[in-house]
Structures are given as structure tokens and as C-alpha cells.
């Protein structure tokens, strides 16, 4: 038998515990929902494991969750006869937060602390992260776990007061399952909490029954508790109610998704979502469908209102829960959701699924593919409806999840998912307070305008002052702002929308679109343009004239093919990869005063050092328009000072 070991929590686990214990929570009652949900998961796992190993369950064995209250000891115990944990599993799951979003979680908290917004956002942050077991310490000064796995001969005892360390040891436990024992905190003196909100209130049977009904009524296993009940005394002489103790099942156990939609309230959907998927926020949309015919299934899907912190992590688990006749089959069935809808939570229940087939076969089942296709269309229709009917809500939601949808367009090499184009909304020059769809852009296009114009960057204020944007607005054209890193990559797979080509203002015009006057001008000063290219060798690939710069003397664009400047900036953030360079073209405004001064100096002396100064200043200013600093800021300032110092 192992001796008792004392271990420290993983660093981020310590931070989470500190946050849970020492912050003020409006909803500390949520601990019970989390622990019951964990117990339900353990029962699901033993039931699934028994499909391939029937000996794990005794014949007709009942799976259940039990709650015990002890007022004298001030303890709440949550028992289950589920899968249990081995010694190593306890260390892995309880002593460590194995969660890829942990770092982002705490960075977000620190950021909100700096901005004095923590009190407003903490529940939202905690909910997205999913505190799970650690929520116990909101109400408990000490927690003990007694657990035994069917795959281990010994049980495990774990104990902690939440102050950074825990003890763990083997002990004799004969029955499979887990008991979580909470030693409640003492009630706070001079607290503003009412008696119903005190720690002691969680030792009241009526309070526990109320919380189970509120948060866990749809758990598929009976949640039992011994309670005091009353019945009428049959003795006519004694009219007092007779008191007795009996085991009572606290939850209805009716799967929410099997009920008729018309009988389900929004609050019931919200609580089911929060309880099942560990979110403190209500979902933005609920999709509840029942399909009958060749393939029969029920689907209950939720579109979250906030993106989880690890949504972009490779470890993020997409997929829906799978059931057959309300019996759990598997978690995270990936084939039911495309990557661009990986944020959707929910479940699918179908009597057509076989419970005795392997996961691998199930995931490639033809029926599964048909259901997945139907669900994808339903999700799309729901999002389009949200865009049309709840526009402000949709725009806020799209800022959270838009990059994920855009990634689906970028990955669509066969260009089959054009329906995703209808979900896109962008900021534009039309209205600072609202975003616009591609359809709405087309409806406002000026007579004779053939292209949908956009410009890429990361700062709207900088882009609003971009020479190409100003010139387009002068002509009466609206410009879309592509502000997400993925936008330009996405645009490669949208060559046109409803016969209107998309055109980037970050890229150069083709030579065919240049006016004859401009071509003649370039021909006349070819030697000057060549000299500027020589001065800027290695930094620009070409220097040309443009009539689209309005009052700006210069700007940087990319060639019509290959990597753009914005793409280069995004790819340069990827460590350990050699990134190709964008072909940079320096465009000059032949009507600007600085260009005319440079042209005059060139005519007087083709070897004048001023030409280099002019080239450096024009190039540096073009970079600043892009939100970039000159590569050699000292040379830029030196050139600027030299020109300013002229008599």
C-alpha cells in the first residue's frame, strides 16, 4: 500500500483555486450542478465501458447519484457508482488542469483586472473555462474524495483545503465509484447574505432539492437523497401530519430533447445547456429538431454566445454527444460537425445507431454522414435567420465566431461551401456603427461599379486614412475593411460574389487599367523611377506612378499575384518557418508637391543626393500609411531632416 503523499497543485491550478476561493460569487450554488454533472459523466463512462466489458456491471445494477447531508459534521457528500478513478487518474484530473486554454484564461483575467472590469466578467470567464470540481471550494473549507476504479484493486483517498497542496493515498474501498465530501465553510458574520444564501443553507434538504430541480432535473440517472416527508395521519383523533424518513428521487430524468418543443421553456433550454456544457452564459440560439423517415433522429444543438478560450487550440474537442434511444454512446463525435461549426454544442439521439459497434465504424456510418449534412444546413439557416432578425446580436456574435466561419471558406479549396459567404459581415466606410454583408454592399454599389472593393489591415483608423481608400471614397465607392488576420487568405477562395469580383486595394492595378496619359508620364521619367528602385533595392520590387492617391504622395501595394504585404505580416508571426516575401510596389503620386520637387532636382542633377532623400521619405511615408515603421528609422529621419533643412 502506498503511504500518504503530499503534493502541490500545478501552478495554474493554484491560481484557479485562489480565484474560486477568494472572489465574491453571486452564484456559489453552482457547485452542486458541477459535481452532479461530473457524477453523471462517470456513470456514462461505466455504462459505455460495459458495452465491451459486461462484467463491469452486475445484472440489473442501478446506476445512480446519491446526496447525503450531515448537519452536525457540516458535510455534503455526493456519491456515484460510476467509473471511479485510479491513483494516477486522480493526480491527473484533480491535481492538474489539463486544459489548453488555461494560460489564455488567466491572461484574460489579468487584463480585466488592469481595466477594472473583473467583477463584470468573472462569471463569464469562469463559465467558459468550466471550473468543474474546483467549484467545490466556493463553499467548502476542505474537500475529500474517496474513489475506486474497476480497473484497480485499491481505492484512493484525496484531501485538500484548497490552499495549494493536497494529500493522496491508497485505502481499502471495495465498491466502485466516487464520493466527494465537502466540509462546509462557517457562515460569515455581518454578511449581507440572507439565511437562504448562507453556507448552512446547503445543509437543508429543501435547498438541495430546489437546486437539483433548478440545475440537474434532466440528468438521466436518479439523484437520490434521504428526506423527511409528511403524510396524513389516519387516526381521526390525531390530525397532525405523520413525519417519516424515506429515499426520494429529486430529478425527473426525462431527457429534455425527447420532449415536445412546445412544452419546453427557454429557461429550461438555458439551464440544460449550462449544466451539460459548463457555461455560465445562456446560448445565443437553440436548435431542436426531430427527423422522421428513412433516418430517424432528434438533435438538440446550442450556438454559444461567447467563444471558449481554447477554440483555436489544436487540442480543442469539437463534436456532439451521441445517444441511441437516450443511452449514451460517445462524446465529441467529430463527424457530426464541420470544422467551421466546431463551436456548436449539443447532442444527437437516434434509435438507428447500434450500441455494440466500435467508435471507428460508427464515425464512418452512412447514417451519420446524412445527419451531419442535415445539421450543417440547419445551423446555416439558423445563423442567416439571426443575421436578418437580430442584426445587432448577430454582429456582436460574429466578432466572436466570424474568424472560425472564415477559416471554413479558406479551407474550401473546392469552393463548395459558398453558402458561408452569406454569413459574412464586415466593417465598411458606409457606417461606422454597423457592419455590412456582401449582399448589402452590392445593393449600394454605384452605377457602373464592377467590383467589390476591400482593404486589409489590423486598424480601422489607419485604413480610413489610406490613400487608396480616400481615392475610392472620392469616386463614391464603398470600401470593406478586412480586419481579421484570416481575411485575405479567405478572400482567395471568394474570387467573386454574385458575379461581382472582389478587388483588394492593397494590390496594384494591372498595366491594362492604366490611362494612356499615365503610361506616357512613366515613359518620360523612366530613368528617375529606375534610380528610385536602385536606392530602395531589396525593399521594393518596383516603383510606378498612380492616379489613385488623391492628396497622398505615395503608398505601398503588393503585386496582383503571390503573397500580399498583409499575408506576409501574418505568416511572419509563425515561428520556425521561412516565410516568402511579398512583392512590394511603391506607387507615387505625380501631382504631389514632393514628387514635383524630386522631379525638378533630377532634371538639374541626375546624381543629386536629394534623390535618395526623396526616395527614403516617400517609402517611409508609404509604410506609415500601412501601419508599419520604416526598416531603417534613422535613415528615414536623416533624409527627412536633410530635405527640411533646405533653403
Buried (B, 14 or more C-beta within 10 A) or exposed (E): EEEEEEBEBBEBBBBBBBBBBEBEBEEBBBBBBBBBBBBBBBBBBBBBBBBEEEEBBEEEEEBBBBBBBEEEEBBBBBBBBBBBBBBEBBBEBBBBBEBBBBEBBBEBBEEBEEEEEBEEBBBBBBBBBBBBBBBBBBBBBBBBBBBBBBBBEBBBBBBBBBBEBBEBBBEEBEEBBBBBBBBBBEEEEEEEEEEEBBBBBBBBBEBBBBBBBBBBBBBBBBBBBBBEEEEEEEEEEEEEEEEEEEEBEBBBBEBBBBBEEEEBEEEBBBBBBBBBBBBBBBBBBBBBBBBEEEBEBBBBBBBBBBBBBBBBEEEBEBBBBBBBEBBBBBBEBBBBBBEBBBBBBBBBBBEBBEBEEEEEEBBEBEBBEBBBEBBBEBBBEBBBEBBEEBBEBBBBBBBBBBBBBBBBBBBBEEEEBEEBBBBBBBBBBBEEEEBBBBEBBBEEBEEEBEEBBBBBBBEEEBBBEBBBBBBBBEEEBBBBBBBBBBBBBBBEBBEEBEEBEBBBBBBBBEEEEBEEEBEEBBEEBEEBBEBBBEBBEEBBBBBBBBBBBBEBBBBBBBBBEEBBBBBBBBBEEEEEEEBEEBBBBBBBBBEBEBBEBBBEBBEEEEEBEBBBBBBBBBBBBBBBBBBBEBEBEEBBBEBBEBBEEEE
